[in-house]
Amino acid sequence: MRIKRLGWLGVRTERFDEMVGLLRDVMGVSLELEEPGRAMFTLANGDPIDVFHTSVERYEMFTTGPVVGFVVDDVEHGARELAEAGVEVFDVQHGDGFMWAHFRGPDGNLYELQSTDPPS
């Protein structure tokens, strides 16, 4: 597996409104999507930052701090390599043209592999 770049940052916080305000109003990051408990921002180079409120159950595994996504060519292959190395890997998921798999590093933090979904 070869990591190509960082491709995503996810933050889960009880101070959701303050975090959204910091990114949007103070730091000038472009708000792309806002829904209950989630705000997605895009940096000038296109990299996404997702902010989640702790009440959103879908992201309850984000308990160790910000989650960084590593862009790879093939998430399924990378997830297999990690699992074979004894790393805890969560299911590969698909959505909106992307695929990703979360994994827990030896430091106890949650990380993510991600890539675009291959065309059907």
N, C-alpha and C positions, 0 to 999 in steps of 0.2 A: 504494500500500500504506500502511496505517496501523497502527502498532504500538499495541496496546491495553494491554499490561502485560508485565512479566517473568513467565514462567510455568514456568521450570524451571532448575535448576542441576545440572550434572553435573561430578563430580570423579573423575579417574583417578589413582590413587596406589599406590606400592609400600608405603606405610604404611597399608594398608587397615584392619587391626584397630585401630590407634591412632586413625584418623579416625572409624571407627564409634563407638569408645568416647567420643571427644570429643563428637560430636553427641548420642549417646544418653545417656551418663552424666553429662557435665558440663553440656552446654547444654540437656538435657531435651527434645530433639526426638523426636517419636514415630516409632519404627521400625515401618514398615508391611510390609516384605517383606525377607526375608533368604534369599539363595541363594548357592552358591559363587561368590565373587568379586564379589558385588553386594549392596548394602544400599540400600533406598529408604526415605527418611524423608518425613514430611509435617509442614509447619509448621502452626501453629494456624489460619491462613487457608486451608489446603488446598494451598499451593504445595509441589511436590515437590523433594527433593534426592536425587540418585542418587550413590552412591559406588561406584566400580568399582576392582578390583585390576588392576594393569598386566598380569597374566597372562591376563585375559579378552580374547581376540582380537577379539571383536565390536566393542569400543570402542577399537581400536588407533589410530584417527585422532585421539583426544583426547590430543594430545601437547603442546599449548601452554599448558595450565593449565585452570582451570575453564571449562566451556562453559555459556553463558547462552542460554536459549530465549526468544524474543520471540513473544508471542501475537498472531496476525493473524486476520483473517476468512477468508482463503483462501490456504493454503500454496502451492498450485499456481500461482496468479496471482502471489503474491509471489516465488516461485522464478523464474518467467519474467522478472519485472521485474529481479531481481538479475542473471540471466544476460545479459539485454539490455544491462545496464550494464557488462558485462565482469567480473562477479564469478564466482569459481569456486563452482558450486553442485553438491552431491551429489544423488543420486536422492531423490525424494519417497518416503517410506515410510509404511506404515499399520500400526496395531496397537492393540488395546484401545480402540477408539473415537477414536483420535487419528491425526493425520497430521503429519509433520514432514519438514523438509529441512535438512540442514546446509549451511553455506556458510563460505568462508574470507574474512575481512575483509581490508582492505588492510594491517592491522597484522600479518597472518600468523596471527591467532588464529581458532579455529573457533567459529562461532555456529550458532544454530538458529532457524528459523521453525517455529511449531507452531499447530495449530488442532484443533478436534474434527472428526472425519470426518462428512461430511453423511450423513443417513440414506439407506439403500439403497432 
